[in-house]
Amino acid sequence: MDRTRPVLKFVFGINVLFLVLLGFSYPYLEPGTGSYVVATMTAALCLLMLAIVAILTYFQIDVFDHF
């Protein structure tokens, strides 16, 4: 878990940054437009990545130790 934890912290930080930026942009997007769909898909992917980071951290899975 020595090498995995810094990577997970970095991925967590980047996803939180993207979600904050998307949160600021949502009031200016019109539902039904292409940019709204892309922003929604990006938010879903960021939330999925946060769930994966949470699972890997909770179970202390070391993804780099297998190689």
All heavy atoms as TSV, in Angstrom:
chain	resi	resn	atom	element	x	y	z
A	1	MET	N	N	0.833	-1.197	0.000
A	1	MET	CA	C	0.000	0.000	0.000
A	1	MET	C	C	0.873	1.254	0.000
A	1	MET	O	O	0.354	2.342	-0.033
A	1	MET	CB	C	-0.916	-0.064	1.223
A	1	MET	CG	C	-2.076	0.864	1.207
A	1	MET	SD	S	-3.350	0.293	0.095
A	1	MET	CE	C	-4.516	1.580	0.267
A	2	ASP	N	N	2.205	1.061	0.000
A	2	ASP	CA	C	3.099	2.215	0.044
A	2	ASP	C	C	3.029	3.058	-1.222
A	2	ASP	O	O	3.058	4.282	-1.154
A	2	ASP	CB	C	4.544	1.751	0.264
A	2	ASP	CG	C	4.733	1.105	1.621
A	2	ASP	OD1	O	3.944	1.427	2.530
A	2	ASP	OD2	O	5.653	0.285	1.758
A	3	ARG	N	N	2.949	2.401	-2.370
A	3	ARG	CA	C	2.889	3.155	-3.628
A	3	ARG	C	C	1.468	3.484	-4.049
A	3	ARG	O	O	1.235	4.425	-4.795
A	3	ARG	CB	C	3.570	2.360	-4.741
A	3	ARG	CG	C	5.065	2.268	-4.554
A	3	ARG	CD	C	5.692	1.534	-5.688
A	3	ARG	NE	N	5.385	0.105	-5.531
A	3	ARG	CZ	C	5.722	-0.812	-6.406
A	3	ARG	NH1	N	6.346	-0.476	-7.496
A	3	ARG	NH2	N	5.428	-2.076	-6.197
A	4	THR	N	N	0.511	2.726	-3.571
A	4	THR	CA	C	-0.874	2.909	-4.007
A	4	THR	C	C	-1.517	4.142	-3.377
A	4	THR	O	O	-2.246	4.872	-4.043
A	4	THR	CB	C	-1.702	1.662	-3.664
A	4	THR	OG1	O	-1.093	0.534	-4.292
A	4	THR	CG2	C	-3.124	1.791	-4.136
A	5	ARG	N	N	-1.258	4.393	-2.114
A	5	ARG	CA	C	-1.929	5.492	-1.413
A	5	ARG	C	C	-1.679	6.857	-2.056
A	5	ARG	O	O	-2.643	7.616	-2.251
A	5	ARG	CB	C	-1.539	5.509	0.059
A	5	ARG	CG	C	-2.372	6.516	0.843
A	5	ARG	CD	C	-2.300	6.308	2.316
A	5	ARG	NE	N	-2.722	5.002	2.759
A	5	ARG	CZ	C	-3.983	4.679	3.026
A	5	ARG	NH1	N	-4.934	5.571	2.875
A	5	ARG	NH2	N	-4.296	3.486	3.461
A	6	PRO	N	N	-0.436	7.231	-2.435
A	6	PRO	CA	C	-0.272	8.537	-3.097
A	6	PRO	C	C	-1.010	8.636	-4.425
A	6	PRO	O	O	-1.545	9.697	-4.764
A	6	PRO	CB	C	1.240	8.647	-3.305
A	6	PRO	CG	C	1.845	7.706	-2.345
A	6	PRO	CD	C	0.850	6.612	-2.151
A	7	VAL	N	N	-1.061	7.531	-5.163
A	7	VAL	CA	C	-1.786	7.545	-6.436
A	7	VAL	C	C	-3.279	7.731	-6.191
A	7	VAL	O	O	-3.945	8.506	-6.889
A	7	VAL	CB	C	-1.510	6.250	-7.235
A	7	VAL	CG1	C	-2.378	6.174	-8.468
A	7	VAL	CG2	C	-0.039	6.157	-7.602
A	8	LEU	N	N	-3.812	7.043	-5.186
A	8	LEU	CA	C	-5.236	7.182	-4.872
A	8	LEU	C	C	-5.560	8.593	-4.391
A	8	LEU	O	O	-6.616	9.142	-4.730
A	8	LEU	CB	C	-5.655	6.156	-3.827
A	8	LEU	CG	C	-5.660	4.696	-4.278
A	8	LEU	CD1	C	-6.031	3.793	-3.118
A	8	LEU	CD2	C	-6.585	4.486	-5.450
A	9	LYS	N	N	-4.660	9.200	-3.619
A	9	LYS	CA	C	-4.878	10.584	-3.183
A	9	LYS	C	C	-4.896	11.530	-4.368
A	9	LYS	O	O	-5.711	12.462	-4.430
A	9	LYS	CB	C	-3.790	11.006	-2.201
A	9	LYS	CG	C	-3.942	10.427	-0.827
A	9	LYS	CD	C	-2.853	10.940	0.090
A	9	LYS	CE	C	-2.959	10.359	1.482
A	9	LYS	NZ	N	-1.890	10.862	2.359
A	10	PHE	N	N	-4.007	11.309	-5.328
A	10	PHE	CA	C	-3.960	12.150	-6.524
A	10	PHE	C	C	-5.239	11.998	-7.342
A	10	PHE	O	O	-5.836	12.996	-7.768
A	10	PHE	CB	C	-2.731	11.794	-7.368
A	10	PHE	CG	C	-2.612	12.588	-8.627
A	10	PHE	CD1	C	-2.226	13.912	-8.592
A	10	PHE	CD2	C	-2.892	12.004	-9.848
A	10	PHE	CE1	C	-2.121	14.654	-9.752
A	10	PHE	CE2	C	-2.799	12.727	-11.009
A	10	PHE	CZ	C	-2.408	14.061	-10.974
A	11	VAL	N	N	-5.674	10.758	-7.569
A	11	VAL	CA	C	-6.899	10.507	-8.329
A	11	VAL	C	C	-8.096	11.116	-7.609
A	11	VAL	O	O	-8.968	11.729	-8.239
A	11	VAL	CB	C	-7.088	8.992	-8.557
A	11	VAL	CG1	C	-8.450	8.692	-9.149
A	11	VAL	CG2	C	-5.991	8.451	-9.451
A	12	PHE	N	N	-8.145	10.988	-6.285
A	12	PHE	CA	C	-9.225	11.579	-5.505
A	12	PHE	C	C	-9.238	13.101	-5.677
A	12	PHE	O	O	-10.293	13.699	-5.916
A	12	PHE	CB	C	-9.055	11.215	-4.028
A	12	PHE	CG	C	-10.094	11.809	-3.132
A	12	PHE	CD1	C	-11.343	11.232	-3.031
A	12	PHE	CD2	C	-9.824	12.956	-2.399
A	12	PHE	CE1	C	-12.309	11.785	-2.204
A	12	PHE	CE2	C	-10.777	13.515	-1.581
A	12	PHE	CZ	C	-12.029	12.925	-1.481
A	13	GLY	N	N	-8.083	13.731	-5.573
A	13	GLY	CA	C	-8.002	15.187	-5.711
A	13	GLY	C	C	-8.430	15.678	-7.078
A	13	GLY	O	O	-9.156	16.676	-7.194
A	14	ILE	N	N	-7.988	14.992	-8.120
A	14	ILE	CA	C	-8.362	15.393	-9.477
A	14	ILE	C	C	-9.872	15.252	-9.688
A	14	ILE	O	O	-10.512	16.136	-10.265
A	14	ILE	CB	C	-7.584	14.553	-10.517
A	14	ILE	CG1	C	-6.100	14.891	-10.480
A	14	ILE	CG2	C	-8.141	14.735	-11.922
A	14	ILE	CD1	C	-5.770	16.322	-10.875
A	15	ASN	N	N	-10.452	14.162	-9.198
A	15	ASN	CA	C	-11.893	13.969	-9.359
A	15	ASN	C	C	-12.697	14.999	-8.577
A	15	ASN	O	O	-13.722	15.484	-9.058
A	15	ASN	CB	C	-12.287	12.553	-8.945
A	15	ASN	CG	C	-11.960	11.549	-10.015
A	15	ASN	OD1	O	-12.365	11.709	-11.153
A	15	ASN	ND2	N	-11.215	10.530	-9.659
A	16	VAL	N	N	-12.253	15.350	-7.390
A	16	VAL	CA	C	-12.943	16.385	-6.618
A	16	VAL	C	C	-12.846	17.727	-7.341
A	16	VAL	O	O	-13.824	18.478	-7.419
A	16	VAL	CB	C	-12.379	16.468	-5.186
A	16	VAL	CG1	C	-12.873	17.709	-4.471
A	16	VAL	CG2	C	-12.753	15.222	-4.399
A	17	LEU	N	N	-11.670	18.030	-7.902
A	17	LEU	CA	C	-11.508	19.268	-8.664
A	17	LEU	C	C	-12.463	19.308	-9.848
A	17	LEU	O	O	-13.142	20.323	-10.076
A	17	LEU	CB	C	-10.063	19.402	-9.157
A	17	LEU	CG	C	-9.784	20.559	-10.102
A	17	LEU	CD1	C	-9.918	21.888	-9.363
A	17	LEU	CD2	C	-8.423	20.415	-10.737
A	18	PHE	N	N	-12.554	18.204	-10.597
A	18	PHE	CA	C	-13.474	18.159	-11.735
A	18	PHE	C	C	-14.925	18.322	-11.299
A	18	PHE	O	O	-15.704	19.019	-11.949
A	18	PHE	CB	C	-13.320	16.862	-12.512
A	18	PHE	CG	C	-12.068	16.788	-13.350
A	18	PHE	CD1	C	-11.573	15.562	-13.744
A	18	PHE	CD2	C	-11.389	17.922	-13.730
A	18	PHE	CE1	C	-10.434	15.472	-14.508
A	18	PHE	CE2	C	-10.237	17.846	-14.493
A	18	PHE	CZ	C	-9.757	16.617	-14.885
A	19	LEU	N	N	-15.295	17.697	-10.181
A	19	LEU	CA	C	-16.675	17.823	-9.700
A	19	LEU	C	C	-16.986	19.246	-9.246
A	19	LEU	O	O	-18.100	19.739	-9.464
A	19	LEU	CB	C	-16.933	16.824	-8.579
A	19	LEU	CG	C	-17.054	15.366	-9.023
A	19	LEU	CD1	C	-17.138	14.450	-7.809
A	19	LEU	CD2	C	-18.269	15.175	-9.910
A	20	VAL	N	N	-16.030	19.918	-8.633
A	20	VAL	CA	C	-16.241	21.316	-8.230
A	20	VAL	C	C	-16.409	22.199	-9.465
A	20	VAL	O	O	-17.316	23.047	-9.523
A	20	VAL	CB	C	-15.073	21.806	-7.340
A	20	VAL	CG1	C	-15.098	23.313	-7.166
A	20	VAL	CG2	C	-15.117	21.111	-5.988
A	21	LEU	N	N	-15.560	22.004	-10.457
A	21	LEU	CA	C	-15.685	22.791	-11.686
A	21	LEU	C	C	-17.002	22.507	-12.398
A	21	LEU	O	O	-17.648	23.433	-12.917
A	21	LEU	CB	C	-14.506	22.497	-12.618
A	21	LEU	CG	C	-13.142	22.994	-12.134
A	21	LEU	CD1	C	-12.044	22.505	-13.063
A	21	LEU	CD2	C	-13.122	24.500	-12.027
A	22	LEU	N	N	-17.414	21.254	-12.423
A	22	LEU	CA	C	-18.709	20.929	-13.026
A	22	LEU	C	C	-19.860	21.534	-12.230
A	22	LEU	O	O	-20.854	21.976	-12.811
A	22	LEU	CB	C	-18.886	19.414	-13.111
A	22	LEU	CG	C	-18.123	18.699	-14.211
A	22	LEU	CD1	C	-18.196	17.196	-14.018
A	22	LEU	CD2	C	-18.660	19.092	-15.569
A	23	GLY	N	N	-19.725	21.560	-10.911
A	23	GLY	CA	C	-20.763	22.162	-10.077
A	23	GLY	C	C	-20.949	23.640	-10.359
A	23	GLY	O	O	-22.072	24.152	-10.344
A	24	PHE	N	N	-19.841	24.340	-10.642
A	24	PHE	CA	C	-19.945	25.764	-10.978
A	24	PHE	C	C	-20.512	25.982	-12.379
A	24	PHE	O	O	-21.124	27.016	-12.653
A	24	PHE	CB	C	-18.578	26.450	-10.881
A	24	PHE	CG	C	-18.157	26.744	-9.470
A	24	PHE	CD1	C	-16.954	26.266	-8.995
A	24	PHE	CD2	C	-18.959	27.485	-8.623
A	24	PHE	CE1	C	-16.552	26.522	-7.694
A	24	PHE	CE2	C	-18.579	27.751	-7.326
A	24	PHE	CZ	C	-17.375	27.271	-6.861
A	25	SER	N	N	-20.314	25.013	-13.276
A	25	SER	CA	C	-20.770	25.207	-14.652
A	25	SER	C	C	-22.220	24.772	-14.875
A	25	SER	O	O	-22.837	25.199	-15.851
A	25	SER	CB	C	-19.860	24.452	-15.620
A	25	SER	OG	O	-20.018	23.062	-15.468
A	26	TYR	N	N	-22.761	23.919	-14.002
A	26	TYR	CA	C	-24.120	23.410	-14.224
A	26	TYR	C	C	-25.195	24.494	-14.329
A	26	TYR	O	O	-26.101	24.374	-15.149
A	26	TYR	CB	C	-24.508	22.396	-13.149
A	26	TYR	CG	C	-24.381	20.966	-13.624
A	26	TYR	CD1	C	-23.351	20.153	-13.190
A	26	TYR	CD2	C	-25.292	20.435	-14.522
A	26	TYR	CE1	C	-23.217	18.854	-13.629
A	26	TYR	CE2	C	-25.186	19.135	-14.970
A	26	TYR	CZ	C	-24.144	18.354	-14.528
A	26	TYR	OH	O	-24.019	17.077	-14.964
A	27	PRO	N	N	-25.161	25.557	-13.530
A	27	PRO	CA	C	-26.227	26.568	-13.677
A	27	PRO	C	C	-26.243	27.248	-15.047
A	27	PRO	O	O	-27.258	27.805	-15.454
A	27	PRO	CB	C	-25.903	27.590	-12.587
A	27	PRO	CG	C	-25.084	26.854	-11.592
A	27	PRO	CD	C	-24.324	25.826	-12.370
A	28	TYR	N	N	-25.133	27.194	-15.773
A	28	TYR	CA	C	-25.054	27.874	-17.064
A	28	TYR	C	C	-25.325	26.949	-18.238
A	28	TYR	O	O	-25.300	27.389	-19.382
A	28	TYR	CB	C	-23.674	28.521	-17.228
A	28	TYR	CG	C	-23.364	29.497	-16.116
A	28	TYR	CD1	C	-22.485	29.153	-15.103
A	28	TYR	CD2	C	-23.984	30.736	-16.068
A	28	TYR	CE1	C	-22.209	30.035	-14.066
A	28	TYR	CE2	C	-23.731	31.624	-15.043
A	28	TYR	CZ	C	-22.840	31.266	-14.047
A	28	TYR	OH	O	-22.580	32.132	-13.027
A	29	LEU	N	N	-25.588	25.680	-17.974
A	29	LEU	CA	C	-25.860	24.722	-19.041
A	29	LEU	C	C	-27.360	24.564	-19.238
A	29	LEU	O	O	-28.127	24.582	-18.284
A	29	LEU	CB	C	-25.242	23.357	-18.701
A	29	LEU	CG	C	-23.728	23.334	-18.546
A	29	LEU	CD1	C	-23.274	21.959	-18.080
A	29	LEU	CD2	C	-23.056	23.689	-19.852
A	30	GLU	N	N	-27.744	24.412	-20.487
A	30	GLU	CA	C	-29.154	24.214	-20.800
A	30	GLU	C	C	-29.416	22.724	-20.984
A	30	GLU	O	O	-28.716	22.061	-21.756
A	30	GLU	CB	C	-29.521	24.960	-22.082
A	30	GLU	CG	C	-29.408	26.463	-21.959
A	30	GLU	CD	C	-29.779	27.164	-23.254
A	30	GLU	OE1	O	-30.488	26.553	-24.073
A	30	GLU	OE2	O	-29.353	28.303	-23.430
A	31	PRO	N	N	-30.413	22.185	-20.275
A	31	PRO	CA	C	-30.722	20.756	-20.435
A	31	PRO	C	C	-31.076	20.416	-21.878
A	31	PRO	O	O	-31.762	21.164	-22.562
A	31	PRO	CB	C	-31.932	20.553	-19.516
A	31	PRO	CG	C	-31.833	21.646	-18.519
A	31	PRO	CD	C	-31.223	22.819	-19.247
A	32	GLY	N	N	-30.566	19.292	-22.327
A	32	GLY	CA	C	-30.846	18.847	-23.681
A	32	GLY	C	C	-29.753	19.185	-24.671
A	32	GLY	O	O	-29.745	18.658	-25.778
A	33	THR	N	N	-28.827	20.050	-24.288
A	33	THR	CA	C	-27.739	20.395	-25.200
A	33	THR	C	C	-26.616	19.373	-25.069
A	33	THR	O	O	-26.538	18.604	-24.107
A	33	THR	CB	C	-27.199	21.802	-24.895
A	33	THR	OG1	O	-26.689	21.825	-23.565
A	33	THR	CG2	C	-28.278	22.858	-25.056
A	34	GLY	N	N	-25.725	19.394	-26.038
A	34	GLY	CA	C	-24.604	18.472	-26.024
A	34	GLY	C	C	-23.667	18.698	-24.851
A	34	GLY	O	O	-23.166	17.744	-24.254
A	35	SER	N	N	-23.447	19.952	-24.502
A	35	SER	CA	C	-22.549	20.239	-23.385
A	35	SER	C	C	-23.141	19.769	-22.052
A	35	SER	O	O	-22.406	19.344	-21.160
A	35	SER	CB	C	-22.234	21.737	-23.323
A	35	SER	OG	O	-23.416	22.496	-23.208
A	36	TYR	N	N	-24.454	19.805	-21.939
A	36	TYR	CA	C	-25.107	19.308	-20.722
A	36	TYR	C	C	-24.937	17.793	-20.594
A	36	TYR	O	O	-24.667	17.277	-19.513
A	36	TYR	CB	C	-26.593	19.686	-20.751
A	36	TYR	CG	C	-27.347	19.316	-19.493
A	36	TYR	CD1	C	-27.316	20.146	-18.387
A	36	TYR	CD2	C	-28.082	18.133	-19.419
A	36	TYR	CE1	C	-28.008	19.820	-17.230
A	36	TYR	CE2	C	-28.775	17.797	-18.274
A	36	TYR	CZ	C	-28.739	18.642	-17.185
A	36	TYR	OH	O	-29.410	18.311	-16.033
A	37	VAL	N	N	-25.080	17.107	-21.710
A	37	VAL	CA	C	-24.929	15.649	-21.712
A	37	VAL	C	C	-23.489	15.268	-21.360
A	37	VAL	O	O	-23.250	14.368	-20.553
A	37	VAL	CB	C	-25.340	15.058	-23.082
A	37	VAL	CG1	C	-24.996	13.585	-23.168
A	37	VAL	CG2	C	-26.818	15.290	-23.329
A	38	VAL	N	N	-22.531	15.960	-21.946
A	38	VAL	CA	C	-21.120	15.676	-21.661
A	38	VAL	C	C	-20.800	15.968	-20.201
A	38	VAL	O	O	-20.081	15.200	-19.544
A	38	VAL	CB	C	-20.213	16.481	-22.618
A	38	VAL	CG1	C	-18.764	16.400	-22.189
A	38	VAL	CG2	C	-20.371	15.991	-24.033
A	39	ALA	N	N	-21.319	17.056	-19.660
A	39	ALA	CA	C	-21.081	17.386	-18.251
A	39	ALA	C	C	-21.691	16.342	-17.329
A	39	ALA	O	O	-21.088	15.957	-16.318
A	39	ALA	CB	C	-21.646	18.771	-17.937
A	40	THR	N	N	-22.852	15.836	-17.669
A	40	THR	CA	C	-23.500	14.800	-16.862
A	40	THR	C	C	-22.718	13.496	-16.918
A	40	THR	O	O	-22.529	12.829	-15.899
A	40	THR	CB	C	-24.944	14.576	-17.335
A	40	THR	OG1	O	-25.639	15.834	-17.296
A	40	THR	CG2	C	-25.665	13.583	-16.461
A	41	MET	N	N	-22.252	13.127	-18.109
A	41	MET	CA	C	-21.451	11.909	-18.235
A	41	MET	C	C	-20.123	12.042	-17.489
A	41	MET	O	O	-19.668	11.081	-16.863
A	41	MET	CB	C	-21.200	11.602	-19.716
A	41	MET	CG	C	-22.439	11.140	-20.446
A	41	MET	SD	S	-22.256	10.957	-22.229
A	41	MET	CE	C	-20.791	9.998	-22.378
A	42	THR	N	N	-19.524	13.210	-17.526
A	42	THR	CA	C	-18.276	13.441	-16.805
A	42	THR	C	C	-18.502	13.354	-15.303
A	42	THR	O	O	-17.685	12.772	-14.576
A	42	THR	CB	C	-17.687	14.813	-17.184
A	42	THR	OG1	O	-17.514	14.874	-18.597
A	42	THR	CG2	C	-16.361	15.049	-16.498
A	43	ALA	N	N	-19.590	13.909	-14.825
A	43	ALA	CA	C	-19.908	13.832	-13.397
A	43	ALA	C	C	-20.120	12.382	-12.972
A	43	ALA	O	O	-19.649	11.966	-11.904
A	43	ALA	CB	C	-21.151	14.671	-13.088
A	44	ALA	N	N	-20.791	11.600	-13.808
A	44	ALA	CA	C	-21.017	10.193	-13.487
A	44	ALA	C	C	-19.697	9.422	-13.431
A	44	ALA	O	O	-19.477	8.606	-12.522
A	44	ALA	CB	C	-21.952	9.563	-14.508
A	45	LEU	N	N	-18.810	9.692	-14.373
A	45	LEU	CA	C	-17.505	9.026	-14.374
A	45	LEU	C	C	-16.665	9.431	-13.165
A	45	LEU	O	O	-15.969	8.594	-12.580
A	45	LEU	CB	C	-16.756	9.326	-15.665
A	45	LEU	CG	C	-17.276	8.628	-16.911
A	45	LEU	CD1	C	-16.543	9.120	-18.146
A	45	LEU	CD2	C	-17.130	7.134	-16.773
A	46	CYS	N	N	-16.714	10.699	-12.793
A	46	CYS	CA	C	-15.967	11.150	-11.612
A	46	CYS	C	C	-16.509	10.492	-10.348
A	46	CYS	O	O	-15.726	10.089	-9.474
A	46	CYS	CB	C	-16.043	12.670	-11.492
A	46	CYS	SG	S	-15.013	13.537	-12.687
A	47	LEU	N	N	-17.812	10.381	-10.237
A	47	LEU	CA	C	-18.402	9.721	-9.069
A	47	LEU	C	C	-18.052	8.239	-9.033
A	47	LEU	O	O	-17.797	7.676	-7.963
A	47	LEU	CB	C	-19.913	9.933	-9.049
A	47	LEU	CG	C	-20.354	11.372	-8.766
A	47	LEU	CD1	C	-21.864	11.499	-8.946
A	47	LEU	CD2	C	-19.939	11.791	-7.370
A	48	LEU	N	N	-18.001	7.603	-10.199
A	48	LEU	CA	C	-17.590	6.205	-10.271
A	48	LEU	C	C	-16.136	6.044	-9.825
A	48	LEU	O	O	-15.803	5.128	-9.064
A	48	LEU	CB	C	-17.776	5.664	-11.691
A	48	LEU	CG	C	-17.283	4.244	-11.938
A	48	LEU	CD1	C	-18.143	3.249	-11.162
A	48	LEU	CD2	C	-17.293	3.936	-13.420
A	49	MET	N	N	-15.282	6.926	-10.274
A	49	MET	CA	C	-13.870	6.871	-9.874
A	49	MET	C	C	-13.714	7.107	-8.374
A	49	MET	O	O	-12.884	6.471	-7.722
A	49	MET	CB	C	-13.042	7.896	-10.652
A	49	MET	CG	C	-12.822	7.511	-12.093
A	49	MET	SD	S	-11.952	5.952	-12.309
A	49	MET	CE	C	-10.411	6.305	-11.524
A	50	LEU	N	N	-14.512	8.010	-7.804
A	50	LEU	CA	C	-14.453	8.232	-6.362
A	50	LEU	C	C	-14.904	6.988	-5.602
A	50	LEU	O	O	-14.326	6.659	-4.558
A	50	LEU	CB	C	-15.330	9.434	-5.976
A	50	LEU	CG	C	-14.756	10.801	-6.297
A	50	LEU	CD1	C	-15.753	11.893	-5.938
A	50	LEU	CD2	C	-13.445	11.035	-5.600
A	51	ALA	N	N	-15.896	6.286	-6.126
A	51	ALA	CA	C	-16.336	5.044	-5.487
A	51	ALA	C	C	-15.246	3.980	-5.556
A	51	ALA	O	O	-14.997	3.265	-4.572
A	51	ALA	CB	C	-17.615	4.541	-6.148
A	52	ILE	N	N	-14.565	3.878	-6.680
A	52	ILE	CA	C	-13.467	2.910	-6.814
A	52	ILE	C	C	-12.330	3.253	-5.865
A	52	ILE	O	O	-11.767	2.365	-5.213
A	52	ILE	CB	C	-12.990	2.842	-8.272
A	52	ILE	CG1	C	-14.067	2.211	-9.144
A	52	ILE	CG2	C	-11.677	2.078	-8.389
A	52	ILE	CD1	C	-13.794	2.287	-10.626
A	53	VAL	N	N	-11.984	4.531	-5.756
A	53	VAL	CA	C	-10.936	4.953	-4.822
A	53	VAL	C	C	-11.341	4.621	-3.390
A	53	VAL	O	O	-10.516	4.143	-2.599
A	53	VAL	CB	C	-10.638	6.465	-4.984
A	53	VAL	CG1	C	-9.810	6.997	-3.840
A	53	VAL	CG2	C	-9.935	6.716	-6.302
A	54	ALA	N	N	-12.603	4.850	-3.047
A	54	ALA	CA	C	-13.071	4.547	-1.694
A	54	ALA	C	C	-12.987	3.045	-1.404
A	54	ALA	O	O	-12.564	2.644	-0.312
A	54	ALA	CB	C	-14.507	5.043	-1.514
A	55	ILE	N	N	-13.363	2.224	-2.369
A	55	ILE	CA	C	-13.302	0.767	-2.180
A	55	ILE	C	C	-11.861	0.306	-2.024
A	55	ILE	O	O	-11.536	-0.491	-1.139
A	55	ILE	CB	C	-14.004	0.047	-3.343
A	55	ILE	CG1	C	-15.508	0.277	-3.265
A	55	ILE	CG2	C	-13.681	-1.444	-3.344
A	55	ILE	CD1	C	-16.261	-0.157	-4.502
A	56	LEU	N	N	-10.975	0.790	-2.886
A	56	LEU	CA	C	-9.569	0.392	-2.801
A	56	LEU	C	C	-8.938	0.847	-1.489
A	56	LEU	O	O	-8.127	0.127	-0.899
A	56	LEU	CB	C	-8.787	0.958	-3.980
A	56	LEU	CG	C	-9.087	0.356	-5.345
A	56	LEU	CD1	C	-8.330	1.100	-6.431
A	56	LEU	CD2	C	-8.759	-1.114	-5.378
A	57	THR	N	N	-9.316	2.022	-1.015
A	57	THR	CA	C	-8.766	2.520	0.244
A	57	THR	C	C	-9.337	1.761	1.430
A	57	THR	O	O	-8.610	1.411	2.362
A	57	THR	CB	C	-9.077	4.027	0.392
A	57	THR	OG1	O	-8.534	4.716	-0.738
A	57	THR	CG2	C	-8.462	4.585	1.648
A	58	TYR	N	N	-10.631	1.477	1.411
A	58	TYR	CA	C	-11.266	0.797	2.537
A	58	TYR	C	C	-10.712	-0.609	2.735
A	58	TYR	O	O	-10.427	-1.034	3.847
A	58	TYR	CB	C	-12.783	0.754	2.328
A	58	TYR	CG	C	-13.517	0.077	3.456
A	58	TYR	CD1	C	-13.726	0.735	4.658
A	58	TYR	CD2	C	-13.988	-1.217	3.324
A	58	TYR	CE1	C	-14.398	0.131	5.704
A	58	TYR	CE2	C	-14.659	-1.836	4.357
A	58	TYR	CZ	C	-14.857	-1.161	5.547
A	58	TYR	OH	O	-15.513	-1.778	6.579
A	59	PHE	N	N	-10.581	-1.331	1.627
A	59	PHE	CA	C	-10.089	-2.706	1.718
A	59	PHE	C	C	-8.568	-2.801	1.656
A	59	PHE	O	O	-8.022	-3.903	1.670
A	59	PHE	CB	C	-10.720	-3.575	0.619
A	59	PHE	CG	C	-12.178	-3.817	0.826
A	59	PHE	CD1	C	-13.120	-3.236	-0.001
A	59	PHE	CD2	C	-12.627	-4.611	1.869
A	59	PHE	CE1	C	-14.475	-3.467	0.183
A	59	PHE	CE2	C	-13.972	-4.845	2.071
A	59	PHE	CZ	C	-14.899	-4.265	1.225
A	60	GLN	N	N	-7.890	-1.669	1.557
A	60	GLN	CA	C	-6.426	-1.579	1.513
A	60	GLN	C	C	-5.839	-2.495	0.449
A	60	GLN	O	O	-4.911	-3.261	0.695
A	60	GLN	CB	C	-5.837	-1.871	2.881
A	60	GLN	CG	C	-6.241	-0.869	3.919
A	60	GLN	CD	C	-5.647	-1.161	5.277
A	60	GLN	OE1	O	-5.043	-2.193	5.499
A	60	GLN	NE2	N	-5.802	-0.225	6.189
A	61	ILE	N	N	-6.388	-2.403	-0.736
A	61	ILE	CA	C	-5.912	-3.202	-1.859
A	61	ILE	C	C	-4.721	-2.488	-2.481
A	61	ILE	O	O	-4.801	-1.318	-2.846
A	61	ILE	CB	C	-7.028	-3.405	-2.897
A	61	ILE	CG1	C	-8.189	-4.148	-2.264
A	61	ILE	CG2	C	-6.506	-4.127	-4.117
A	61	ILE	CD1	C	-9.410	-4.241	-3.140
A	62	ASP	N	N	-3.610	-3.191	-2.605
A	62	ASP	CA	C	-2.403	-2.629	-3.188
A	62	ASP	C	C	-2.324	-3.061	-4.642
A	62	ASP	O	O	-1.953	-4.190	-4.948
A	62	ASP	CB	C	-1.171	-3.092	-2.425
A	62	ASP	CG	C	0.067	-2.319	-2.801
A	62	ASP	OD1	O	-0.042	-1.365	-3.593
A	62	ASP	OD2	O	1.144	-2.668	-2.294
A	63	VAL	N	N	-2.684	-2.178	-5.560
A	63	VAL	CA	C	-2.746	-2.543	-6.966
A	63	VAL	C	C	-1.379	-2.629	-7.610
A	63	VAL	O	O	-1.214	-3.280	-8.633
A	63	VAL	CB	C	-3.648	-1.554	-7.750
A	63	VAL	CG1	C	-5.082	-1.668	-7.313
A	63	VAL	CG2	C	-3.159	-0.137	-7.618
A	64	PHE	N	N	-0.359	-1.992	-7.049
A	64	PHE	CA	C	0.972	-2.018	-7.631
A	64	PHE	C	C	1.835	-3.148	-7.074
A	64	PHE	O	O	2.931	-3.383	-7.556
A	64	PHE	CB	C	1.693	-0.688	-7.412
A	64	PHE	CG	C	1.007	0.452	-8.073
A	64	PHE	CD1	C	0.514	1.509	-7.333
A	64	PHE	CD2	C	0.844	0.496	-9.451
A	64	PHE	CE1	C	-0.121	2.572	-7.943
A	64	PHE	CE2	C	0.213	1.539	-10.068
A	64	PHE	CZ	C	-0.271	2.589	-9.319
A	65	ASP	N	N	1.375	-3.851	-6.084
A	65	ASP	CA	C	2.171	-4.895	-5.450
A	65	ASP	C	C	2.092	-6.214	-6.222
A	65	ASP	O	O	2.878	-7.109	-5.986
A	65	ASP	CB	C	1.696	-5.114	-4.019
A	65	ASP	CG	C	2.695	-5.909	-3.203
A	65	ASP	OD1	O	3.907	-5.763	-3.496
A	65	ASP	OD2	O	2.286	-6.649	-2.309
A	66	HIS	N	N	1.168	-6.332	-7.164
A	66	HIS	CA	C	0.966	-7.581	-7.885
A	66	HIS	C	C	1.947	-7.771	-9.019
A	66	HIS	O	O	1.985	-8.825	-9.630
A	66	HIS	CB	C	-0.459	-7.677	-8.415
A	66	HIS	CG	C	-1.490	-7.638	-7.331
A	66	HIS	ND1	N	-1.458	-8.458	-6.228
A	66	HIS	CD2	C	-2.589	-6.861	-7.157
A	66	HIS	CE1	C	-2.479	-8.210	-5.455
A	66	HIS	NE2	N	-3.185	-7.243	-5.996
A	67	PHE	N	N	2.721	-6.754	-9.367
A	67	PHE	CA	C	3.631	-6.851	-10.516
A	67	PHE	C	C	5.031	-7.137	-10.077
A	67	PHE	O	O	5.595	-6.787	-9.185
A	67	PHE	CB	C	3.592	-5.573	-11.329
A	67	PHE	CG	C	2.239	-5.306	-11.915
A	67	PHE	CD1	C	1.435	-4.300	-11.410
A	67	PHE	CD2	C	1.749	-6.083	-12.937
A	67	PHE	CE1	C	0.191	-4.050	-11.933
A	67	PHE	CE2	C	0.502	-5.850	-13.461
A	67	PHE	CZ	C	-0.267	-4.823	-12.963
